[in-house]
């Protein structure tokens, strides 16, 4: 299940969302670059992890603006990516990244 709209965190400068990877080859180099380029355009700290759910579930949070870190997640088809952000554009950033994942990285 994907969560198209970000969920507000403790304050208006935090957001959380998740989406399912639908590309049959998973999150490989090309979509990872698209994702990191998009993330770099926001005034926010943005992190990703493989797996779904709130705090304590899923894998380790990584920097969404690092192509190498994103590729190392090794997210496969049907797996969930959780997105969290903090900063001035947190809500917008999470919505944009979740949207990109749900659109199959515009591929």
C-alpha positions in Angstrom: 0.0 0.0 0.0 1.3 3.4 -0.8 0.7 6.5 1.2 0.3 9.3 -1.4 -0.1 12.2 1.1 2.6 12.9 3.6 1.6 12.6 7.3 2.5 15.5 9.4 5.0 14.9 12.1 5.3 16.6 15.5 5.4 20.0 13.8 4.8 21.6 10.4 8.4 21.1 9.4 8.4 17.3 9.5 6.7 14.8 7.1 6.5 11.1 6.5 5.3 9.0 3.6 5.8 5.7 1.9 5.3 4.1 -1.5 5.7 0.7 -3.1 8.3 0.2 -5.9 6.5 -1.0 -9.0 9.5 -1.2 -11.4 10.1 -5.0 -12.0 13.9 -4.4 -11.6 13.5 -2.5 -8.4 15.3 0.7 -7.4 18.3 0.5 -9.7 20.7 3.2 -10.9 18.5 5.2 -13.2 15.6 5.7 -10.8 18.0 6.2 -7.9 19.6 9.2 -9.8 16.1 10.6 -10.6 15.1 10.3 -6.9 18.3 12.0 -5.6 18.1 14.8 -8.2 14.6 15.5 -7.1 15.5 15.4 -3.4 18.4 17.8 -3.9 15.9 20.4 -5.1 14.3 20.9 -1.7 15.3 22.9 1.3 14.9 19.9 3.7 16.8 17.0 5.1 15.3 14.0 3.4 15.9 10.4 4.3 14.8 7.0 2.9 14.7 3.5 4.2 13.6 0.2 2.9 10.5 -1.2 4.7 7.4 0.4 5.9 5.9 1.6 9.1 6.7 4.0 11.8 9.7 4.4 14.1 11.4 1.1 14.9 10.3 -0.7 11.7 12.2 -1.1 8.4 15.9 -0.6 7.8 18.3 2.1 8.5 17.5 5.7 7.3 19.8 7.0 4.6 20.4 10.4 3.0 18.1 10.7 0.0 20.4 13.2 -1.7 23.2 10.5 -2.0 22.9 8.4 -5.1 25.3 5.8 -3.7 23.3 5.5 -0.5 20.0 5.2 -2.3 21.4 2.4 -4.6 22.7 0.5 -1.6 19.2 0.2 -0.3 18.7 -2.5 -2.9 14.9 -2.1 -2.8 13.2 -4.7 -5.0 9.9 -4.9 -6.8 6.9 -4.8 -4.5 9.0 -3.5 -1.5 8.1 -0.3 0.3 10.3 2.8 0.6 9.6 5.1 3.6 10.4 8.8 3.1 10.8 11.3 5.9 11.9 14.9 5.8 12.4 17.8 8.1 12.9 21.5 7.2 11.1 24.3 5.4 9.9 22.2 2.5 9.4 18.8 4.2 5.8 18.3 3.2 6.4 19.2 -0.4 9.5 17.1 -0.6 7.8 14.0 0.8 4.8 14.4 -1.5 7.1 14.8 -4.5 9.3 11.8 -3.8 6.4 9.6 -2.9 4.7 10.7 -6.2 7.8 9.9 -8.2 8.0 6.4 -6.7 4.3 5.8 -7.3 4.7 7.0 -10.9 7.4 4.3 -11.4 10.1 7.0 -11.5 8.5 8.5 -14.6 10.0 5.6 -16.6 
